[in-house]
Amino acid sequence: MSTKPTNVEEIKKELIAKMPTKVARKRAKSILPGTEVGEPIPEIQSNVRTIPGVITQRGCTYAGCKGVVLGPSRDIVNLTHGPIGCGFYSWLTRRNQTDAGPDGENFIPYAFSTDMTEHDIVFGGEKKLRAAIQEAYDNFHPKAISIFSTCPVGLIGDDIHAVARTMQEELGITIFANSCEGYKGVSQSAGHHIANNQIMKHVIGTKDVEVEGKFKVNMLGEYNIGGDAFEIERILEKCGFTLVATFSGNSTVEDFRKAHAADLNTVMCHRSLNYVAEMMETKYGIPWIKVNFIGAEASAKSLRRMAAYFEDQELIDRTEAVIAEELEKVKTVVDEIKPRTDGKTAMLFVGGSRAHHYQELFKELGMKILGAGYEFAHRDDYEGRHVLPTIKIDADSRNIEELEIHPDPERFKPRKTEEELARLNEKGLDFKGYEGMIGGMGKDAMVIDDINHYETEKLLEIYKPDIFCAGIKEKYIVQKMGIPLKQLHNYDMGGPYAGFNGAINWYRDIDRMVNTKVWNLIKAPWQTDGPELEATYVA
């Protein structure tokens, strides 16, 4: 670089300068500055195919279906139908924790796979899938089995749904299949949608039981990474809420079956579970609100909105007492650590909600967000749900089944009248609402969708943030540049980071990471004048 860029537009030009013209034109639509609160939000290009040849952070459709949504459930045998690589790679990589409960059922430590070989690709793998289901049943006697197809299965045409129906009749347990071949969507987001559809069709609402408790809620899009769900459960119980089901951290199939007994759905990860929230409202009359338990102040705000929904003064007072007690402990730690972190900088490129949620924690430490972006978000995750009517359905999105949901003739029961919902909306509950990430980030912050490896390196060279948050694929590249990286897919060895105790854990971990002197001992590529390895092709 001859001169260092000084604003977002100049940096954007620097990022795309060496790209081919068509590629640069496309990438430019996915890179833009943030906005201040209340300002118009520009349209960002997202949920489109990754450009061939760039190294993306994204995962595949299978990863979103099995690895994200259904993988954290402890008593469902999650069976990968495909070569062993897919099953192995999705095995224990996200550190989903669980409490096995009195029955001790916990299949999360196991990697279930049909281990397809070349022979199965040529002659078909349905027979092997039936045998694997039978073997899993004989050895573990699970209450449910979920099947996940991988790329070669879609290419050769194995009918996993027919196998699931046949084996369900034979074994008498719930068995359902997910056609989540890795190539089926532009990212893991397609896998989220597929998993939402299947649990809605085959599991949710299949058991009518009386759930004790006055203030019954579901938590959607919380996966108990590093123990997050344990902390949220602690807080909800302390306030007086009854948690019916979590989708899907620390969860059981029985929880899913009776989830329709809740009176309010709360959505943590908007991208991965908003489909179930919408379908449950249509089918059972359960309203939903977006919540965020990442950050102490965000947790307090979410608890207040949840308590306000039930309009019970005793619950509201108890919730306020819990918030006051918890925030007092948080303040003590913030007062100690913030002087060491105030003014430091961070960048976050991860997930479909985490890059937004974790900004709250950095702000509580006085740190500035230089840039953020998602791997598999849609426009509504960036701009807010008000843009949904303007989003065009493309060919890739049409690959995913859209369920036609109607009110259940026996179980549909609106929890609130339209007048009550309108009144609560005026109080700030914002049903079915999400403001998205861009608004409020500020004009000096950079927003990038589906950031690639080249762009990551250039941003690090230009901005030199004090910490970078992403995933395992970027971790060691970034650290070799002398910048600490915090994984937000699985927290490395840390967590929980949700709720009030989680916020305290985060403050201490970030304090250590941004203030250690070890990174000063590493020379980044732009800090050395040494020779570079070069090569030429010889005919």
N, C-alpha and C positions, 0 to 999 in steps of 0.2 A: 504494500500500500504506500502510495506517495504521501497521502494525508489521511489522518485518522477521522472517520465519520463522526459527526457530532450530534445527529438526531436520527430518529427512527427511519425516516425516508432515505437518508443518505446510507444508513446501515443496510437497509433493504436493497438498495442499488448495489452495494458491495457484495451482498450475499448471492445475488443472481447474475453478477457481471460475467462470470466465466461459464455460465450455462448456455447451451444452445438456445437460439432465439425462441423456439416454440416452448421449450421447457421453462425458460425464464418467464415467458408470458403467463404460463400456467401457475408457476410457483408464486408469482407476484400477487395472485388473487388470494393466496393463503397466508400472506404476511401483511400485517397492518398494525398501526398503533392502537393502544387502548384509548378509552375515553373517560372523561370525568363523569361523576354521578349526574344524571339528568340530561346529559348531552345525547344527541342522536347517535345510534350505534351503526357503524358501517357493516355491509354484508361481507362475510368471510366465506371463502370456498372451503368446504370440508366434506367429509364422507364421500370422497372421490378416490378413484384408483391411484395407488402410489405409482409414480413414474418409473418405468423399468430402468434399471441401471443405478438408481440411487439406493443407499443403504438406509432403510427406514427402521424406526423403532417398533413398528406395529407387530402385532401377532395375528394369527389367522382365525377364521370362523370357528374352527374346532377349539382353539384356545379360549375363546369367549364363552362357548357353550359349556364345555367340560371343565376347563381350568378355573373359570370365574364363577359362573352361576351355580352349577350343580356340584362341583368338586368339594366345596366345604361342608356339604351335608354328610353326617357321620354314619347313618345306618342305611344308606342306599349304596348298593354295589354299582359303582360307575365303571362300566366296561367299555374299553376302547376297542372298536373293531378296525384293525389295520395292522401294519407292521409295528414292531416293538418300539421304534423310535418315538412315535407320537405319545404312546402311553408312558414311556420312560421320561420324556421331557416334561410332561405335565404332572409328574409325581412329586408331591411335597415341595414344589418350588415356591409356593406363595405363603408358606408358613401359616396356613389356616389352622387355628387351634380349636379344640372342642373338649367338652366335659362328657365323658362316655356315659355318665349316669348310672343308675342302679343296675341296669341290665348289662353294662360293660360293652355294648355294641359300638364299635368304632372301626370303620373300614378305611378311614383316611390314610393310615400308614401303608396300605396295600396298593400296588399298581396292577390293576386288572386289565389284561389285554389278550386278544385272540392271537397275537404274534403271527400275522399272516406272512407267508413266504411266497416265492415266485410261483410255486405250484398252485397256491390258492388264488393268485392273481390270474393265472391262466384258466383254471378250472372252476373258479368260484369259491367263495368263502362262507356260504350260508350254513353248510354242514358243520364247519368248524365253529361258527358262532353259536349254533344250537348246543354243541358239545360244551362250549365254554360257559354258557348260561347254566347248563345242568351241573357242571362241575362247581361253579360258584354257589349254586343252591345247595348241593350236597355237603359242601364244606362249611358254609357260613349260615345257611338258612335265613337270608335277609328278608325284610318285609317288602323290599322293592329292588328292582334292577333297572338301571338306565343304560342304554346302548348309545355309543357315539361313533358315527362313521367318520373316516378319514379320507383323504383325497383318492387313493386307489379304489376304495369301495364305491365311491360315486362313479368312477370311470368304468368299472367293470359291471356295475348295475346290481349288486347284491340288494335284495329286498329285505332290509333290516326290519321294517315295520311288520311285514308278514311273519317273520321269525318271532318277533316280539309277541304278536297276537297268539301264535301257536303255542309258544312256551308259557304264556300267561294262563292259557286254558289248561295246560298240562300241570303246571306247578301251583296254580291257585294264588299267586301273588301279583302285585302290580309290576308289569314289565312294559316299558315304553322306549321308543327309539327316537334319536335325534339325527336327522339328516344334515349334519354340520360339517360337511367336507370343507377342508381348509380354504379352498378356492371359491367358496360359494358367495362370499361377500368381499367388500373392499378391506375389511379389517375384522377384529374380533367382535365389533358391534353387531354384525349379522348373527354371530353365535349367541349373543345375549338374547336377541329377539326370538331365535329358534327355541332356546331353552325356556323362555317365558311362555311361548305358545304351548309347549309340551307339558309343562307342569300345570298350566291352566286347564288343558284338556284332560289330563290323566290323574291329577293328584288333588289340586285345590278343590275343596268343597265335597270331597267324597266320603266324609264322615261327619255326621251330625251329633255333636256332644255338647253338653252344657258346660261352658267354661266359667269357672268361678272368678269373680272380680267385678268391680264396679266400673273401672276405667280401662277398657280393653283396647290394646293397640297392636299393630304389626309393625315390624321394622324391615323395610325393603332396601336391598342394596347395601347391606352391611355383612362383611365376610369374615369377621373375627381374625384378621391378620394381626399377629403378634398379641392377641388377646383383647382387641378393641371391643368386641361384643360383650366380654365379661364386664368391662368397665361401664358400658352403656346399661347393661342389665342391672348392675349395682345401683346406678343412679335412678333408673326408672322405678325399681323396687323401693328405694328409699323415699321417693316422692309419692308413691302409692299407685303407680300405673301397673296394670297386668299385661305382661308381654305374652301374647298368644303365640306368635311365630316370628322368626327372623329368617329372611331370605338372603343368604342361606348359611350365615356363620353360626356355629354351635347349634345346628338345627337337626331335626329329625323329620322323617316322612310323616309321622303322626301330627307334628306341628303344622306341616303344610296342609294336611287333610282338613283340619279344623280352623284354618286361617280365616274362613268366611264368618267366624263368630266374632271377630274384632269389630269395634265401632269406629276406628280410625286407622288408616294406613299412613305411615310416615316413610318418606323416601330419602335415603342417604345418597346413594349413587344414582343420580338421575338417569344417566345413559343406560345402565344395565338392567334396571327393573321398573322403569316408568310404564312399560307395556302391561305388566301385571297389575299395577296400580290402576291404570285406565280400565282394564277389563274387569277387575273386581268391583269397581264403582258401577259399571254398566250392569253387571250380572247380579251383584248382591246389594248395591246401594251404599257402599262404604266410601266416604269421601277420602281424599288424600291431600297431604301437604308435604312440601319439600322441607327437610330439616338438615341440619349440619351439626354433628357432634365433634367436629375437628376444630379445636380452639375453645378456650374457656368461655369467652363472651358469646361465641356462636352456640355453644352448648346451652348456656343460660337462656338465650333468645329462643332456641328450639323448645326447651322445657316450658317456657312461659306460653308459647303458642299452643303447645299440646294441652296444657292445663286450661287455657282460655277456651279451647274447643268444647270441653265438657261442662263449662259454666257451673262449676261447683266451687263455692267459696272455700270450703275446707281443703280441697285439693289445691287450689290456687295459693292459699296461705302456706300449706305444707311445702309446696314446690318452692315458694319464695324463701322459706326458711332453709331448705336444702341448698339453694343457690348461694345464699349469704354465707352459710357455713363453708361450702366448698371454695367459694371465691376468696375467702379470707386466707385459706391455705395457699391458693394460687398466687395471691398478691405478695405473700412473703417471699416466694421463690422468684417471682418476676422482679421485685425490688432488688434482690441480690444479683441477678444475672443481667438484667437489661443494661446496666452501665457498661458491660463488656460487649454487648451485641448491638447496641444502638448505633444506627448509621451504616451497619454492614449490609451487604447486598446478596440477593439470591435470585436464581432462575429455576423454573419448574416446568418440565416437559414430560408429562406422564398422564396416562389414564383418560377417563372421560368425566371425572368430577374432581379427582384428587388435586390436580393443578390449580383448581379454584379453592377447594376447601383449605388446603395447607397455607394459602396466603394469609389466612386468619392468624395462624400460629406465628408466622414470621412477623406480622404487623404487631402482635402483642409483645414481641421482643424489640420493637423499634427498627426492624430491618426493612429495607426497600426492595421491592420486586422489580427487577430489571426486565424480565420477560417471562412469558408462560405460554403454554399451549398443550393441546391434547393429542393423543395418538389416534383415537377412534371416535371422536365426537361428531355430532351433527350440528347444523347451524344453531338449533335451539339451545344447545349447551353453551354456545358462545354468546349469542345475541338475546336469548330469552325465548320462552315458549310462545310469545305473541307472534313470532315469525312462522309458526307451524303452517298456517294456511298458505304461505307463499313459497314453501319448499316444494320443488318439483320432484316427483317420483321418477327416478331413472331406472334403467334396465337392471342394474345390480340390485336395487332395492326390491324390484319385482320378483327376484328369485326367492324372497322370503315370504312365506304364507302369511296373509292377513286374516286372522280369525274373525268370523262374523259372530259377535257376541250379542245376546239378547238377555233381558231380565229373566232370572230364574223364576218360573211360575210358583215355586214353593218357598224359595229362600230369599227372594228379592225383598228387601226391607230398607227403605231410605232412612238413614240414621238421623238426618236433619231435613226439615222442609226447605223449600227454595227461599222462603223469607228468612229463616234462621241462618242459612248459608250466606245470604246477602248481608245480614247484620254482622255476622262474624267476619266476613271479608272486610267490612268497613273498619273493623277493629285490628286489621292487619294479619289475619290468618292466611290470606292469599291462597285459596284452594286451587289446586292444579296449576300453581304458578311457579315459575323459576326465572330469575332475572338474568341468568347466564353470567359468564365470566368477564366479558369485555368491559361492561359498564362499571366505572369506578376504579379501573386499574390505573388510569392516568395517561396523559398523552405521551409521557416519556417512556412508558413501558411498551415492549414489543410483544405482539401476539403472533404465534406461528402454529399453524396446524400441520400435523404429520411432519415434524422436523426431521431432516435427514442428517446423515453423518457429516457431510461437508459443511452444512449450515451450522451444526453444533460446534465444530472446530473453529469456524470463523467467528461465531459469537463469543466463544471463550477467549479467543485472541483479542477481540475488540473490547469486550466488557470486563474481562477478568473478574468475575463475581467471586464473592467470598465462599459461596457454596452453590452447588448445582444439584438439583433433584431430578432423578430419572429412573432408569431400570438397569438390570444386570448387563444388558448388551453395551451400555455406554459407560458403565462404572469405571472400568480400569483404563479406558482411553482417557477419560476426564481426569482421573487421578494422576496419570502420567504427565499431565499438563500442569501439575502442581495445585490442583483445585479439588477440595474434598467433595465427594458425591454421596448423597443420601438416597438410598433406594426407597421409593414410595410404593413399589409393587409388593414388597415383602418385608420392608423395614430392616434389612440386613439381620442383625441379631437384636434389634431393639423392639420397643413397643411395650405395652399398648400406648397409642398416642391419642386415642379418642377420649372425650369427656374431660373431667377436671384433673384426675390423677394422670391421665394420658398427656395432658398439656404440660404438666410438671415434668414428666419424663422427657418430653420433646425439648423443653427449654434447656434441660441439663445436657442432653445429647448434642444439641446444636451449639451450645456454649463450648463444649469440648472440641467439636469439629472445626469451628471457625476461629478458635483462639489457640489451637495447638500450633507449635512452631515447626512441626515436621514438614509441612508443605513448602516451607522456605528452602528446604534442602534439595528440592526437585527442580530441575531446569526444564521448562517447557520448550517445545520446538522453536518458538520465536525468540527464546533467550540464548540460544547457542549459535555460534558461527561455524560450527564444525561441518565436515563434509557430509553430504547426503549420498545415500546409495543410489546409483544410477545404473541403467542397463540399456543395451540395444539389442534388437533382434538380428540374429545372424542366419542367413539363408543356408 
